[in-house]
Amino acid sequence: MDNSQQQEIKIELTPDVAKGIYSNLAVITHGANEFFIDFITMAPNMPGAKVQSRIIMSPENAKNLLGALMENVKKYESTFGPIVPKRPVSNGNGGNGEIPNPFIMGGKA
């Protein structure tokens, strides 16, 4: 078989998985051999939240995912316009008024 020829992969999507899981927070950690991405749904006025799904991948696959996300965000923005981070009018604590990015600093932003 020619190595330059791409092999087609049949991907099965069950109805249960097709429903998806909403996430508005991700905590990303890593060790020497893998990345862990915990997807969480936070609700207003709730002191805690449970991990809804955990994805574990190799560093190489994590970097491939990063590239694919960057490419898809560029395509999205070229179709729908720039994604602008939301900023509150006032956060009430005298800070700079920015909403912390929950996808950086281990979810502690």
C-alpha positions as CSV (number, residue, x, y, z in Angstrom):
1,M,0.0,0.0,0.0
2,D,1.2,3.5,-0.8
3,N,2.1,5.4,2.4
4,S,1.1,8.7,0.8
5,Q,-2.5,7.5,0.4
6,Q,-4.8,8.4,3.3
7,Q,-6.7,5.6,4.8
8,E,-10.4,6.2,5.4
9,I,-11.5,5.8,9.0
10,K,-15.1,4.9,9.8
11,I,-16.2,6.9,12.9
12,E,-19.3,5.8,14.7
13,L,-21.3,8.4,16.7
14,T,-23.8,6.8,19.0
15,P,-27.0,8.8,19.7
16,D,-26.0,9.2,23.4
17,V,-22.6,10.7,22.5
18,A,-24.2,12.8,19.7
19,K,-26.2,14.7,22.3
20,G,-22.9,16.2,23.5
21,I,-22.1,17.8,26.9
22,Y,-22.1,21.5,27.4
23,S,-18.9,22.9,29.0
24,N,-18.1,26.5,30.0
25,L,-14.9,25.6,32.0
26,A,-12.0,23.4,31.2
27,V,-9.1,22.5,33.4
28,I,-6.0,21.4,31.6
29,T,-3.1,19.7,33.3
30,H,-0.2,17.5,32.1
31,G,2.4,15.1,33.1
32,A,5.5,14.0,31.2
33,N,3.5,11.6,28.9
34,E,-0.1,12.9,28.7
35,F,-2.4,15.9,28.8
36,F,-5.6,15.8,30.9
37,I,-8.5,18.0,29.9
38,D,-11.4,18.1,32.3
39,F,-14.6,19.6,30.9
40,I,-16.9,21.2,33.6
41,T,-20.2,23.0,33.5
42,M,-20.4,25.9,36.0
43,A,-23.8,27.3,37.0
44,P,-24.3,30.8,38.5
45,N,-24.5,31.0,42.3
46,M,-23.3,27.4,42.7
47,P,-20.2,26.9,44.9
48,G,-18.9,23.9,43.0
49,A,-19.2,21.8,39.9
50,K,-18.5,18.2,38.8
51,V,-16.2,17.2,35.9
52,Q,-18.6,16.1,33.1
53,S,-16.0,14.5,30.9
54,R,-12.2,13.9,31.0
55,I,-10.1,13.5,27.8
56,I,-6.5,12.1,28.2
57,M,-4.2,12.4,25.2
58,S,-0.5,12.3,24.3
59,P,1.5,15.5,24.0
60,E,1.6,15.1,20.2
61,N,-2.2,14.7,20.0
62,A,-2.7,17.7,22.3
63,K,-0.6,19.8,20.0
64,N,-2.5,18.5,17.0
65,L,-5.8,19.5,18.8
66,L,-4.4,22.9,19.4
67,G,-3.6,23.4,15.7
68,A,-7.1,22.1,14.7
69,L,-8.8,24.5,17.2
70,M,-6.8,27.4,15.9
71,E,-7.6,26.6,12.3
72,N,-11.3,26.2,13.1
73,V,-11.5,29.4,15.1
74,K,-10.0,31.3,12.1
75,K,-12.6,29.7,9.8
76,Y,-15.4,30.6,12.2
77,E,-14.2,34.2,12.5
78,S,-13.9,34.6,8.7
79,T,-17.5,33.5,8.4
80,F,-19.2,35.0,11.4
81,G,-16.8,37.8,12.5
82,P,-14.3,38.1,15.3
83,I,-14.9,36.4,18.6
84,V,-14.8,39.2,21.2
85,P,-14.3,38.2,24.9
86,K,-17.2,39.5,27.0
87,R,-16.5,42.2,29.6
88,P,-18.8,43.1,32.4
89,V,-19.7,46.8,33.0
90,S,-18.4,46.5,36.5
91,N,-17.2,43.7,38.6
92,G,-18.0,45.4,41.9
93,N,-14.6,44.7,43.5
94,G,-12.5,47.5,42.1
95,G,-10.6,45.2,39.7
96,N,-10.0,45.9,36.0
97,G,-13.5,44.7,35.0
98,E,-12.3,41.7,33.0
99,I,-14.0,38.3,33.2
100,P,-11.3,35.7,34.1
101,N,-10.6,33.2,31.3
102,P,-11.6,29.9,32.7
103,F,-9.5,28.0,30.2
104,I,-6.1,29.3,31.5
105,M,-4.2,29.0,34.7
106,G,-5.7,25.6,35.5
107,G,-9.2,27.0,35.7
108,K,-8.2,29.3,38.6
109,A,-8.1,32.5,36.6
